[in-house]
Structure formats: C-alpha cells, structure tokens
Amino acid sequence: MNIPTVKFNTNNQSEFYKELRNRVNHYFKERNISKYANFNMKIKTVFMLSLYFVPLVLMLLGVISSIKGVLLLWTVMGFGMSGIGLSVMHDANHGAYSKNKKVNKLLGFLLNFLGGYHKNWIIQHNVLHHSYTNIDGYDEDIQNNLMRFTPNQKIRKIYRFQAFYAPFFYALMSIYWFVSKDFEQLVRYQKKGLLSGQGLTFNKALTQVIIHKVWYILLFIVLPITLVNVPWWISILGFFIMHFITGLALALIFQPAHVVERSTFPKPDKDSSIENNWAIHQMRTTSNFADKSILFSWFIGGLNYQIEHHLFPKICHIHYKKISKIVKATAQDFNISYHQHKTFFGALKSHFILLNQLGTGKYDRLAKSQ
C-alpha cells in the first residue's frame, strides 16, 4: 500500500483554527440552529431533483416528443444534473446534509444517477482534494495531462494554448467521468490503498461500477432511444448536451476557487512536510467569489464560499454566507489573507489569466524574477 499523506505544520498559527471553530460553534449554539440542512435546503433539493428527473419522465411518457422540445428537455436536465451535483449530492457525501447517516448515504448515491461512482468521488474529493488542496501529486483536481494547473508540474509546448482549449475539455469532464475516469481511478486507488478506506476490495468496487454504469446506460440512453418518438441520434445528441452543460458548469465553479492568481501551490519537502498547518494551507490555496450574488450562490450550492466549505466541509452550504463573516473577521484578527473576487466573472478572468501564465511559462519567469 502507498496511501498518500502530507505532514502539515501543527505549530504554525494553530490558534487560528481553534478560535475560528469556537466562534462558528458559538454562532450555531447561540441561535439554536442545526449545522445541517434546513427547510430551504429541502425545498432546493426537491427543485433540483425535479429539474433533472421530470424532463426525463416527460420524454419517456411522450408528453413532449418534438425534436426541439426533446432537446430543450435534455438542456434543462443538464442544469438539473449540475444542481444535484453542486447542491445536493455534494453536501450529502460530505456528511453535511443531515445528522442521519442514512439520509446522507441515500442522497450521496445520487451521483450514480449522474453517471459517476459515489465511492470514487468521496476518495477524490473528500480524501484527496480537501486534505491536500493544490498539492501536486496528491490533489487529483489539479492532475490533468492535457493542462498545467500548478507551477510544480512540467511544462509542455501544447500547454501554451491551454487557456483557449480549456473550456472544450471542461465540457467533456462529466462524460469522461462516466466513460473512463471511474475505471482509471479504481486501478489507481487500489494501488494507493485507498479503496480499503471505503470498505471496498478492488473486485467489489469494479463490480459495483459496472452494475451502476449498466443501469445508468439503460435509463438515460437505451430507454430514450427506444421510447422517445424522435430519431435515435437526437437522444444521443441530447445526452451529450446534458453532459456538456454539467461538465462546463462543474469545472467553471471549482477551478476558479483554487486555480487563480492569488492561490498558492505548496510543494512538500523531502519528508513530505508542508510549512503551514492545514487551516492556513486552506486559506492560501482557496478563494471565494460573487458573495453578493444570491441566486447564483443558491444554484451552485454555496460553493462560491469555497473557503468556508474547505474549513467546515461538514456544515451544510446553506449556512456559508452567514459564517463567511465570522471566517473573514477571524482571518483579519490573525492577519491572515482572505482571498475573494467580487464577481464570478472576475474569478473566471483570474483563472484563465493563470492558465495562460502557467501554459506559456510566464508564471515561472515571474516567480524567478521576484
């Protein structure tokens, strides 16, 4: 087994996170409110599930059968798929939706209805990304042979164009996960000893992935082709449109939270040590955006408050806006930078500027000159 691990400096400003947790806990205790989903979150859950499954039912029952109508339904499903991934499944697999583990497990399983495998997602996102944010070789969110997301990765000639071709590959992210990524991850996680942490053997996990992929194909590809009164290729086109929307939405929400100009990309020492403690590391590798956009924040599951999410992943996102004021004030008290962009487009701009700098080598040249 080669379970990935990095040693954080527990002596580095450890009082910051201790004080922050005390203040956040006091916020919930003083108001006598739960850290989990409230009524508004449950309404959102119903909305997102309806946005995804109702259009499918309308198609399969023949309520809407025109080509334009069917493609529109697939488009709506793309937004519903994104909404479930960002707002419902995400919280559930963090154990943040409900104090009832069975509810979290049930809603976390929704990822399989999006074409992925929930156990792989937990390993990639909860175990690797949240533990080792922006650390090359550990955080799989920045591992991609087609793009350079950190200065700690080797530069290739093709990367000089990555700021231009990135949106295309972002759009393929969801379909790639469905077709290939889950199988690749199983092999990789088995070698690293990560499957056992989820109570899985390789054969058990592989069997589950295959079974889930089969029924997903039957439900979202075979049934529409068979039952919907449009040419078969329209159903296939709609399926891809749905995934393109989801892939692009997910990438453009998560990447500007970590791969932006002010983010850091720490490199472990020879003994796999990082100079900062875990909480300080999260503050330096994570950035918020669009904190004034209420509707936008509602739809994307509060993930524009990515700092709060990384520091308190087991708190439902419905509370992030409120506790962000506490996090920001505490960071100021301890003289710790709190990275944020006023708008989503500002965050996107910063992301693509950094992509260009990393791809052309400008980032490396600037770093050497400083």
VMD Tcl script that draws the C-alpha trace (Angstrom):
set ca {
  {0.00 0.00 0.00}
  {1.11 3.55 -0.73}
  {-1.53 5.72 0.92}
  {-0.77 9.38 0.08}
  {-0.02 11.59 3.03}
  {1.41 15.03 3.73}
  {2.50 16.31 7.12}
  {1.23 19.77 7.97}
  {2.96 22.00 10.50}
  {0.71 21.80 13.56}
  {2.73 24.52 15.30}
  {2.05 27.10 12.58}
  {-0.66 29.52 13.86}
  {-2.67 26.65 15.30}
  {-4.59 29.10 17.47}
  {-6.33 30.50 14.36}
  {-8.40 27.42 13.57}
  {-9.10 26.75 17.23}
  {-10.52 30.24 17.69}
  {-12.40 30.06 14.39}
  {-14.11 26.80 15.35}
  {-15.10 28.26 18.69}
  {-16.66 31.30 17.03}
  {-18.52 29.26 14.40}
  {-19.79 26.77 17.00}
  {-20.95 29.69 19.13}
  {-22.87 31.09 16.16}
  {-24.96 27.92 15.85}
  {-25.32 27.39 19.60}
  {-26.36 30.98 20.30}
  {-29.09 30.82 17.64}
  {-30.04 27.24 18.46}
  {-29.88 26.18 14.82}
  {-28.59 23.00 13.23}
  {-25.45 22.89 11.10}
  {-27.31 20.62 8.71}
  {-29.96 21.24 6.05}
  {-32.88 23.48 6.94}
  {-36.31 23.78 5.32}
  {-34.99 25.98 2.50}
  {-32.36 23.37 1.70}
  {-35.01 20.67 1.48}
  {-37.04 22.82 -0.92}
  {-33.94 23.28 -3.04}
  {-33.38 19.51 -3.04}
  {-36.87 18.89 -4.42}
  {-36.34 21.60 -7.05}
  {-33.02 20.20 -8.26}
  {-34.30 16.63 -8.39}
  {-37.36 17.79 -10.32}
  {-35.19 19.77 -12.74}
  {-33.36 16.56 -13.58}
  {-35.95 13.79 -13.42}
  {-39.20 15.47 -14.53}
  {-37.89 16.25 -18.07}
  {-36.79 12.62 -18.40}
  {-40.25 11.39 -17.40}
  {-41.92 13.82 -19.82}
  {-39.79 12.45 -22.63}
  {-40.27 8.80 -21.80}
  {-44.05 9.19 -21.48}
  {-44.27 11.01 -24.80}
  {-45.72 14.18 -23.29}
  {-43.16 16.13 -25.32}
  {-41.94 14.47 -28.49}
  {-40.89 17.21 -30.91}
  {-37.19 17.41 -31.71}
  {-36.87 20.96 -30.35}
  {-38.88 20.08 -27.27}
  {-36.81 16.98 -26.54}
  {-33.51 18.83 -26.94}
  {-34.83 21.54 -24.65}
  {-35.65 18.91 -22.03}
  {-32.12 17.48 -22.24}
  {-30.79 21.02 -21.80}
  {-32.92 21.53 -18.69}
  {-31.65 18.17 -17.41}
  {-28.10 19.49 -17.81}
  {-28.85 22.27 -15.35}
  {-30.66 19.84 -13.07}
  {-27.70 17.47 -13.20}
  {-25.37 20.34 -12.30}
  {-27.66 21.45 -9.50}
  {-27.80 18.00 -7.93}
  {-24.03 17.66 -8.13}
  {-23.32 21.09 -6.68}
  {-26.17 21.50 -4.20}
  {-27.37 18.09 -3.02}
  {-25.02 15.19 -3.65}
  {-22.02 17.28 -2.67}
  {-23.31 18.10 0.82}
  {-24.59 14.58 1.35}
  {-21.27 12.89 0.56}
  {-19.56 15.27 2.97}
  {-22.00 14.18 5.68}
  {-23.24 17.77 5.82}
  {-26.80 17.35 4.61}
  {-28.22 15.54 7.63}
  {-27.11 14.22 11.00}
  {-28.76 10.97 9.86}
  {-26.07 8.99 8.05}
  {-28.68 7.03 6.09}
  {-30.05 10.25 4.58}
  {-26.55 11.35 3.59}
  {-25.85 7.95 2.08}
  {-29.11 7.96 0.12}
  {-28.64 11.46 -1.31}
  {-24.93 10.85 -1.87}
  {-25.86 7.85 -4.02}
  {-27.48 10.31 -6.45}
  {-24.05 10.67 -8.07}
  {-24.66 7.29 -9.70}
  {-27.71 8.82 -11.41}
  {-25.33 11.42 -12.87}
  {-23.06 8.79 -14.40}
  {-20.37 8.67 -11.69}
  {-19.48 6.34 -8.85}
  {-20.02 7.82 -5.41}
  {-17.20 5.95 -3.66}
  {-14.61 7.22 -6.13}
  {-15.94 10.75 -5.71}
  {-15.56 10.52 -1.93}
  {-11.93 9.44 -2.31}
  {-11.04 12.04 -4.92}
  {-12.90 14.93 -3.34}
  {-13.12 14.35 0.41}
  {-9.92 12.39 1.00}
  {-7.53 13.84 -1.58}
  {-8.75 17.28 -2.65}
  {-9.84 18.53 0.77}
  {-6.83 17.12 2.56}
  {-4.16 18.16 0.05}
  {-5.60 21.14 -1.80}
  {-3.38 22.35 -4.67}
  {-0.54 19.95 -3.82}
  {0.75 18.34 -7.00}
  {0.75 14.56 -6.87}
  {-1.89 14.46 -4.14}
  {-4.83 16.66 -5.17}
  {-6.36 14.97 -8.22}
  {-8.37 18.09 -9.09}
  {-5.15 19.58 -10.49}
  {-3.89 16.41 -12.15}
  {-4.52 16.53 -15.89}
  {-2.12 15.55 -18.68}
  {-3.86 17.96 -21.05}
  {-3.37 21.05 -18.88}
  {-0.92 22.52 -16.40}
  {-2.68 23.66 -13.24}
  {0.34 24.25 -11.00}
  {3.91 25.52 -11.45}
  {5.11 22.29 -9.84}
  {4.17 20.37 -12.99}
  {6.40 20.10 -16.04}
  {5.61 22.43 -18.91}
  {4.85 21.15 -22.42}
  {4.53 23.03 -25.69}
  {0.84 22.22 -26.04}
  {0.11 23.99 -22.75}
  {0.76 27.39 -24.34}
  {-2.77 27.13 -25.80}
  {-4.49 25.75 -22.69}
  {-6.30 28.97 -21.83}
  {-8.07 28.65 -25.19}
  {-8.82 24.92 -25.32}
  {-9.63 24.52 -21.60}
  {-13.39 25.21 -21.96}
  {-13.70 22.40 -24.52}
  {-12.09 19.86 -22.22}
  {-14.00 21.21 -19.23}
  {-17.21 20.45 -21.14}
  {-16.04 16.86 -21.58}
  {-15.32 16.37 -17.87}
  {-18.66 14.80 -16.96}
  {-18.81 12.45 -19.95}
  {-15.18 11.42 -19.37}
  {-16.03 10.56 -15.77}
  {-18.93 8.40 -16.98}
  {-16.99 6.62 -19.74}
  {-13.48 6.15 -18.39}
  {-12.43 8.00 -15.26}
  {-14.13 5.74 -12.72}
  {-12.29 2.70 -14.05}
  {-8.95 4.52 -14.10}
  {-9.49 5.69 -10.54}
  {-10.27 2.19 -9.27}
  {-6.90 0.95 -10.52}
  {-5.07 3.96 -9.08}
  {-6.86 3.88 -5.72}
  {-6.26 0.16 -5.35}
  {-2.52 0.70 -5.80}
  {-2.56 3.51 -3.22}
  {-4.59 1.51 -0.69}
  {-7.47 3.99 -0.76}
  {-10.30 1.60 -1.60}
  {-9.96 -0.24 1.70}
  {-10.69 3.03 3.49}
  {-14.15 2.91 1.94}
  {-14.64 -0.73 2.93}
  {-14.04 -1.93 -0.63}
  {-11.93 -4.52 -2.37}
  {-10.98 -3.88 -5.98}
  {-13.29 -6.62 -7.28}
  {-16.22 -5.40 -5.21}
  {-15.73 -1.82 -6.37}
  {-15.31 -2.84 -10.00}
  {-18.49 -4.93 -9.84}
  {-20.42 -2.00 -8.38}
  {-19.11 0.41 -11.01}
  {-20.08 -1.91 -13.86}
  {-23.56 -2.52 -12.44}
  {-24.18 1.20 -11.92}
  {-22.92 2.06 -15.41}
  {-25.19 -0.57 -16.98}
  {-28.43 0.61 -15.36}
  {-27.43 4.25 -15.99}
  {-26.99 3.47 -19.71}
  {-30.33 1.67 -19.78}
  {-32.15 4.55 -18.08}
  {-30.58 7.54 -19.80}
  {-29.62 6.16 -23.22}
  {-31.47 2.96 -24.13}
  {-34.92 3.98 -22.84}
  {-34.89 7.43 -24.54}
  {-33.76 5.88 -27.83}
  {-36.46 3.20 -27.54}
  {-39.41 5.19 -26.22}
  {-38.98 8.80 -27.33}
  {-40.51 9.47 -30.75}
  {-37.53 11.22 -32.30}
  {-34.59 9.94 -34.38}
  {-32.18 7.92 -32.25}
  {-29.35 10.37 -32.80}
  {-31.42 13.16 -31.24}
  {-31.48 11.24 -27.96}
  {-27.73 10.71 -28.19}
  {-27.20 14.39 -29.00}
  {-29.40 15.41 -26.08}
  {-27.49 13.10 -23.74}
  {-24.20 14.75 -24.75}
  {-25.68 18.25 -24.45}
  {-26.72 17.40 -20.89}
  {-23.22 16.23 -20.02}
  {-21.52 19.16 -21.76}
  {-23.54 21.62 -19.69}
  {-22.73 19.74 -16.50}
  {-19.04 19.35 -17.23}
  {-18.62 23.01 -18.07}
  {-20.65 24.14 -15.05}
  {-18.73 21.98 -12.58}
  {-15.31 22.94 -13.92}
  {-16.06 26.65 -14.07}
  {-17.28 26.62 -10.47}
  {-14.50 24.55 -8.89}
  {-11.43 25.70 -10.82}
  {-11.79 29.47 -10.09}
  {-11.91 28.55 -6.41}
  {-8.36 27.17 -6.36}
  {-6.53 27.81 -9.62}
  {-6.43 31.61 -9.64}
  {-3.68 34.22 -9.49}
  {-3.57 34.66 -5.72}
  {-3.66 30.95 -4.92}
  {-0.52 29.19 -3.74}
  {0.71 25.76 -4.83}
  {2.84 24.44 -1.96}
  {5.44 21.80 -2.64}
  {6.14 19.29 0.15}
  {9.69 18.94 1.46}
  {11.64 15.71 1.02}
  {9.97 14.32 4.13}
  {6.52 15.24 2.71}
  {6.10 18.22 5.05}
  {4.27 21.48 4.38}
  {5.32 24.70 6.14}
  {1.77 25.69 7.14}
  {-0.84 24.00 9.26}
  {-3.87 22.59 7.49}
  {-6.21 25.55 8.07}
  {-3.66 28.14 6.92}
  {-2.98 25.95 3.91}
  {-6.68 26.04 3.01}
  {-6.76 29.83 3.33}
  {-3.82 30.21 0.97}
  {-5.00 27.75 -1.66}
  {-8.67 28.70 -1.77}
  {-10.62 31.72 -2.97}
  {-14.24 32.91 -2.79}
  {-16.19 34.79 -5.42}
  {-19.51 36.55 -6.06}
  {-20.60 36.81 -2.41}
  {-23.32 39.32 -3.38}
  {-24.96 37.07 -5.99}
  {-27.77 35.47 -4.01}
  {-29.48 33.49 -6.81}
  {-26.19 32.34 -8.31}
  {-24.92 31.20 -4.92}
  {-28.22 29.40 -4.29}
  {-27.95 27.40 -7.51}
  {-24.28 26.40 -7.17}
  {-24.65 25.13 -3.64}
  {-22.87 27.99 -1.93}
  {-19.60 26.89 -3.48}
  {-18.69 30.48 -4.19}
  {-17.93 30.39 -0.45}
  {-15.22 27.83 -1.06}
  {-13.08 28.98 1.89}
  {-15.89 28.24 4.33}
  {-16.55 24.93 2.62}
  {-12.94 23.80 2.93}
  {-12.65 24.85 6.55}
  {-16.05 23.41 7.53}
  {-16.99 20.71 4.98}
  {-19.44 19.08 7.39}
  {-21.59 22.20 7.66}
  {-24.41 22.43 5.10}
  {-23.71 25.07 2.44}
  {-26.97 26.85 3.26}
  {-25.08 28.43 6.21}
  {-21.92 29.51 4.39}
  {-22.96 33.09 3.72}
  {-23.57 33.73 7.41}
  {-20.42 32.08 8.72}
  {-18.29 33.71 6.00}
  {-18.48 36.93 8.01}
  {-17.07 35.08 11.02}
  {-14.29 33.48 8.97}
  {-13.31 36.77 7.36}
  {-13.27 38.64 10.68}
  {-11.23 35.93 12.37}
  {-8.75 35.88 9.49}
  {-8.33 39.63 9.86}
  {-7.78 39.27 13.60}
  {-4.93 36.84 12.94}
  {-3.58 38.82 9.97}
  {-4.33 36.01 7.52}
  {-5.26 36.75 3.91}
  {-8.85 36.05 2.88}
  {-8.90 35.67 -0.90}
  {-12.04 36.61 -2.80}
  {-13.24 38.06 -6.09}
  {-16.22 40.38 -6.13}
  {-17.80 38.70 -9.15}
  {-17.87 35.28 -10.77}
  {-16.51 36.77 -13.99}
  {-13.65 38.29 -12.02}
  {-12.79 34.84 -10.70}
  {-13.06 33.33 -14.19}
  {-10.79 36.04 -15.59}
  {-8.20 35.33 -12.91}
  {-8.41 31.60 -13.60}
  {-7.80 31.96 -17.33}
  {-5.03 34.52 -16.79}
  {-3.29 31.99 -14.56}
  {-3.89 29.19 -17.07}
  {-2.21 31.31 -19.72}
  {0.71 32.17 -17.43}
  {1.21 28.53 -16.46}
  {0.89 27.35 -20.05}
  {3.30 29.86 -21.57}
  {5.83 29.72 -18.75}
  {5.23 33.34 -17.79}
  {4.33 32.29 -14.24}
  {7.70 30.58 -13.84}
  {9.58 33.57 -15.22}
  {7.76 35.94 -12.88}
  {8.49 33.70 -9.91}
  {12.22 33.63 -10.73}
  {12.38 37.40 -11.07}
  {10.87 38.02 -7.64}
}
mol new
graphics top color blue
foreach p $ca { graphics top sphere $p radius 0.5 }
foreach p [lrange $ca 0 end-1] q [lrange $ca 1 end] { graphics top cylinder $p $q radius 0.2 }
display resetview
